């Protein structure tokens, strides 16, 4: 049975998370603060953690860093609207995804499912399907409607990096360091240019993309079919 | 300090003028020139410089223009009167000026307080009207579910629950707007600028608002070569979202909406144009006020902060925002963002 750890101090929020996650068939472990969260994570070995960023005893970001030292389980962050900065820090610290309060349960469950799916299956050799586009990372082959799409080496590296985070957010910093290298971590305009080039090559309507999505102020998310 | 320098300068200037007049005018007329200097210093500065100006004036006048020149003479006692008058004029004028200044300061402080008070009551009125209704729905629907849930059909339960969810979402949007306005006004908001593509931001907004804008026909007209802008992406996305929501709120279904952009050497101009009913010319400026709903009382929805927030955000970025009529009916909401020298681009061979 899949176990989900919920680290959240508000009992009313824990209550509806317990109901909805429970109804979805997950086993739920609840911790009211970061200290308990760290203990429960060690004790129950959950498959995924949902961590509120504003915890009473410690910053949620610290907890994420601590968990990341020994666990690769997916972590989904709950953040308030005004916590833009700490949300990005949490993702850079190793969280897989975020959801902004107030949220609907449907949205949360979708995030949880994606995170669990990617954790469960290490990258298979299977091509990624984006509508009529197929991306085969191993063969370094991208086709659109059967025709080969020619990507520059950087376009390909960016697409591969997004594909590794498939379904989840990749922050600007993560993409820039992985594609161009750490000295380029702040050159956000590189991303703007290359994302546009990728969209022009992969999306049916590059102005209103369906697969390579902008997470404003945070990063990008590649969503496959 | 500036005032004292002025007092000395003015006296020196009067002495120069007096020397030019000497022989052709009576000393009394020369004394008048000094009096003028005292008046000017008293008008512009505080009491201290005015007293210094009167003192210096009488002393130089006596030394230079009253015989024996270069010394204080026996008859000089009469110039004590001249001095007393100059001093009195200086004091009276600087006192008057001071009290006028004080009153102006008090007045503007009072006006500020009144404005704050007006804001506060408008905010309260707005909150009580616009947030109470969703709260009433939520309290009613949820208590129905809690106490009578068992005797309702599954369909009815789902309906009640969805209406609670819908109202809660709407309310959370409105509360977020009030908070955002407060943060903008108190300067508590940090602007995090980065190089952004307006086309990308527009795409993200349309995706986020897809449900709310589903009834409208939206046409994007953003040139592919539109330069990057250095802005806070989250804030500019809010501007675009608020402008589009404003259209969704105030125009009928199926209205055509165009989101376009063009640019000059120094700025980008973004427009949201609709072909709806438009606005009376008198309302074009008013819509950017706080707690303005544009339209009849019954049609109001939300706290009426959307466009005021847009104006504050655009101003923070050094741009302008305004509304104008679209020929043939309809409304155009336009804003500008300054363009900065574009950053160096990565070099790579084409594929």
Interface residues (C-beta under 8 A of the other chain):
Chain A: X81 X82 X84 X85 X102 X104 X150 X151 X152 X153 X154 X155 X172 X180 X187 X188 X189 X190 X192 X193 X194 X195 X196 X207 X208 X209 X213 X214 X215 X216 X217
Chain B: X165 X168 X169 X172 X176 X179 X183 X190 X192 X194 X195 X196 X197 X199 X200 X201 X202 X203 X204 X206 X207 X220 X222 X228 X232 X233 X234 X237 X342 X343 X345 X346 X348 X349 X350 X351
